[in-house]
Amino acid sequence: MNADRQAFWRGKRVLVTGGAGFLGSALCHALAGLGARVTAIDAMLPDGGANIANLEGAGVLLVRGDVREVELHSLVTGIDVLFNMAAQTSHMGGQRDPVADIAINAVAQVRLVQALREAAPAARVVHASTRQFYGRPIRLPVDELHPVQPPDANGVSKFAGEQYWLLEQRVLGRPVTALRLTNCYGPRLRIRDARQTFLGIWLRRVIEGEPFEVWGGEQLRDLAYVDDVTDAFLAAAEHADAPAIAGRAFNLGGAPPASLLDLAERLIAANDGEGRFEVKEFPADRAPIDIGSYHADDRAFRAATGWAPKVGLDEGLRRSLVWYRARLVDYV
Ligand SMILES: NC(=O)c1ccc[n+]([C@@H]2O[C@H](COP(=O)([O-])OP(=O)(O)OC[C@H]3O[C@@H](n4cnc5c(N)ncnc54)[C@H](O)[C@@H]3O)[C@@H](O)[C@H]2O)c1
């Protein structure tokens, strides 16, 4: 393990919102391993990736609470770093109930911003943002100057939340960075159903020996493996006060782009050739908010921090299958 990284995190007080979810829990495990004092807050919402099993063995304090209403002052007092991962992440969910969506992704963000102003004025913030609000790309790869054209309510609320956080840097000088993530995958992803990326349900079906569905098939994705995403969040926090980083939103991609059909074949190959899939038309209710092909131009973040993904797609798929096969009962 990198000694500078360990020295940076040892004894740091860190709050991870959404800490029982997929990416938040991965961060909790990594931070605890680096010697940070970690508190996770999570509302354990049933439709997202929250899972108590995600924090098994992490050795972090989990506060069950909702950032829309919980008393935030005492939670944020004295923290050195906030990893802000809590969100309503469902695109269809945001369309169905945009008021609940914006309450979490934007209004509650302002509550957090204000609590930090009062009780943690020097804390660094890394905010989990999304590529979703670029909408259907007008060019590939997508860099940070690509127009923002949210295709759904969730894209609007996530963009608003990100902008409130970046304002804190522009107005008050707080070290804040936002990472606009591509589709992420790996251990602790929700695989029970298709609510958290298509790959979740694909993994489940392959492990259970059932066929999975590929909707469309030609769309490109640059999947990011969870360990690389965790590494990017740590790097963003470590560099958050550098002029090249502070107040900026960066795209974060992953593996070189592959079509969904290619991904399906590679998932089966990673499962020792076992598995099958059916190609279906994109469902009519989802088609209007589909973004087509996406892959990130994340050269800005790489240049600013030295980060680069380390886990290739085939290896990431293989590791994911091994991980879930041993813990299926906790995730289905
Ligand atoms: N996973 C991806 O592919 C991906 C892609 C783009 C952006 N992101 C962003 O990364 C962040 C983490 O995503 P994830 O995939 O880990 O999702 P997740 O659903 O697994 O985790 C989010 C967690 O936040 C919690 N949460 C939601 N609302 C809350 C509230 N009001 N108060 C407290 N906790 C609340 C949920 O219970 C859940 O555990 C989100 O902000 C998401 O928008 C993720």
The ligand as a Gaussian input file, in Angstrom:
#p B3LYP/6-31G(d) Opt

LIG

0 1
 N      -23.023000       3.217000      -9.506000
 C      -22.961000       3.912000     -10.619000
 O      -22.779000       3.350000     -11.710000
 C      -23.058000       5.415000     -10.578000
 C      -23.009000       6.117000     -11.789000
 C      -23.128000       7.494000     -11.760000
 C      -23.254000       8.159000     -10.549000
 N      -23.304000       7.455000      -9.397000
 C      -23.467000       8.200000      -8.144000
 O      -22.676000       7.632000      -7.119000
 C      -23.348000       7.732000      -5.865000
 C      -23.410000       6.366000      -5.223000
 O      -24.116000       5.497000      -6.101000
 P      -24.285000       3.959000      -5.798000
 O      -24.244000       3.277000      -7.097000
 O      -23.382000       3.541000      -4.715000
 O      -25.804000       3.932000      -5.319000
 P      -26.442000       3.153000      -4.098000
 O      -27.930000       3.234000      -4.243000
 O      -25.847000       1.809000      -3.951000
 O      -25.983000       4.037000      -2.873000
 C      -26.627000       5.210000      -2.497000
 C      -26.949000       5.087000      -1.030000
 O      -27.497000       6.318000      -0.606000
 C      -28.501000       6.022000       0.334000
 N      -29.416000       7.158000       0.372000
 C      -30.246000       7.571000      -0.605000
 N      -30.955000       8.624000      -0.192000
 C      -30.549000       8.883000       1.073000
 C      -30.926000       9.852000       2.021000
 N      -31.893000      10.731000       1.777000
 N      -30.291000       9.877000       3.227000
 C      -29.323000       8.940000       3.497000
 N      -28.953000       7.987000       2.637000
 C      -29.567000       7.961000       1.440000
 C      -29.156000       4.761000      -0.181000
 O      -29.885000       4.080000       0.839000
 C      -27.972000       3.994000      -0.717000
 O      -27.429000       3.112000       0.234000
 C      -24.707000       8.362000      -6.153000
 O      -24.630000       9.722000      -5.878000
 C      -24.896000       8.133000      -7.634000
 O      -25.710000       9.141000      -8.223000
 C      -23.229000       6.097000      -9.378000

